Amino acid sequence: MSRKNDIRAFSVQKEAQTKQEKIDAFLDNWVTYFAVGVSKKDLDRYVLGRGGLLWHVFSWNLLRDVYLTGDAARKAYDRQNKKTALYYEPYAENGVIQGFSERFLTAKSLDELTEIYVMEENGGWTYIKTHEGDCCGPYFYRPIIK
């Protein structure tokens, strides 16, 4: 392999690691911001363990706070300022996308996606459209600051 190919291969590998690191940071931050008060046992069983998904904090009613579902969640998402939002599509190869995007402007546009997690970068709110359709979600949650 030539030096040029070695550099290109390293660059691709480094980019992939960076992408995975961003995904891991997104997931870790999401749990830190939005799973406050959920026991470690429940997190491990329903959210972080095998077969777990972040949105299980809602579908298993693990939060003590109020959150919105269905059309109420869609309306709440549509009202949010998305300039500092982070977007993660687990079934796409995009990784984590930061900042405003026309593609993610409305809940209706997100309904076209398989699944997406959106959060304000400082944990102000989150919106999740699940792969389950309307039987599970979408969910909107704004943590109550205590």
Secondary structure by P-SEA (a helix, b strand, c coil): ccaaaaaaaaaaaaaaaaaaaaaaaaaaaaaacccccccaaaaaccccccccccccccccccccccccccaaaaaaaaacccccbbbbbcccccccccccccccccccccccccbbbbbcccccccccccccccccccbbbbbbcc
